[in-house]
Amino acid sequence: KEDPVEMLKMFAGDTISIHMKDGSSAQKVSGNNMVNGILARSVELTPLGQGELPIRELIAATPEQVRTVIVELDFCCEEMHTALQKSYDYMVSNNFASGNK
């Protein structure tokens, strides 16, 4: 399983913004069995702070040149505007972002 914090550190010098998706991911098949040439995974996206993403650790590891963190939701377990508002509230209330000033 990939470690997003280590990946961010690995590419820190090239990172100018961060796109965050939170949720959970589970492999649908056992072992290394492939489905259509890839490992089948189930992905459930949630508002930021409600999934498995280590957001606190990612923010702490964010390179100095990054000024923008983007909430990315392709789909979500709840209504999209509500999910975006919850993500915004989570980031601002935890001092991970300054919000719309």
C-alpha positions in Angstrom: 0.0 0.0 0.0 1.3 3.4 -0.9 2.1 5.9 1.8 0.9 9.4 0.7 3.1 11.2 3.1 6.2 9.5 1.8 5.1 10.1 -1.8 4.7 13.8 -1.0 8.2 13.9 0.5 9.6 12.2 -2.5 8.2 14.8 -4.9 8.4 17.8 -2.6 10.6 19.8 -4.9 8.2 19.5 -7.8 5.0 20.0 -5.8 3.2 23.4 -6.3 -0.4 22.4 -5.2 -2.0 19.4 -3.5 -5.3 17.8 -4.6 -6.8 15.8 -1.7 -9.3 13.0 -1.9 -10.4 11.3 1.3 -12.2 8.0 1.7 -11.5 4.3 1.8 -10.2 1.9 -0.7 -10.5 -1.9 -0.6 -9.2 -4.5 -3.0 -12.0 -6.6 -4.4 -10.0 -9.6 -5.3 -7.6 -11.7 -3.2 -3.9 -11.8 -3.6 -2.5 -10.3 -6.8 -5.4 -11.5 -9.1 -6.0 -9.1 -12.0 -9.3 -8.0 -13.4 -9.0 -6.5 -16.9 -5.3 -6.1 -16.4 -5.5 -4.2 -13.1 -6.2 -5.0 -9.4 -9.9 -4.4 -8.9 -10.5 -1.9 -6.1 -13.6 -0.4 -4.5 -13.2 3.3 -3.7 -15.6 5.2 -1.5 -14.9 9.0 -1.4 -15.9 11.0 1.6 -15.6 14.6 2.8 -12.1 15.4 4.0 -11.5 14.1 7.5 -13.9 11.2 7.3 -11.7 8.7 5.4 -8.3 7.1 5.6 -6.2 9.9 4.3 -3.6 11.1 6.9 -4.4 14.8 6.3 -2.7 16.1 9.4 0.6 14.4 8.4 0.2 15.5 4.8 -0.3 19.2 5.8 2.8 18.9 8.1 4.8 17.5 5.2 3.6 20.1 2.7 6.5 21.8 1.0 6.9 25.6 1.6 6.1 26.5 -2.0 2.6 25.0 -1.8 -0.1 27.7 -1.4 -3.1 25.7 -2.6 -4.8 22.6 -1.3 -7.7 21.5 -3.6 -10.6 19.3 -2.4 -11.1 16.8 -5.2 -14.4 14.8 -5.2 -15.2 12.9 -8.4 -18.2 11.4 -6.6 -19.1 11.1 -3.0 -21.1 9.1 -0.5 -23.3 12.1 0.1 -24.6 15.2 -1.7 -21.7 17.0 -3.4 -22.3 20.5 -2.0 -22.7 19.1 1.5 -19.5 17.1 1.1 -17.6 20.2 -0.1 -18.9 22.3 2.8 -17.9 19.6 5.3 -14.4 19.4 3.7 -14.0 23.1 3.9 -15.2 23.3 7.5 -12.8 20.4 8.4 -9.8 22.1 6.8 -10.5 25.5 8.3 -11.5 24.4 11.8 -8.3 22.3 12.1 -6.2 25.2 10.9 -5.1 23.2 7.9 -6.3 26.0 5.6 -7.1 29.7 6.0 -10.4 29.5 4.1 -11.9 32.1 1.9 -10.6 35.4 3.1 
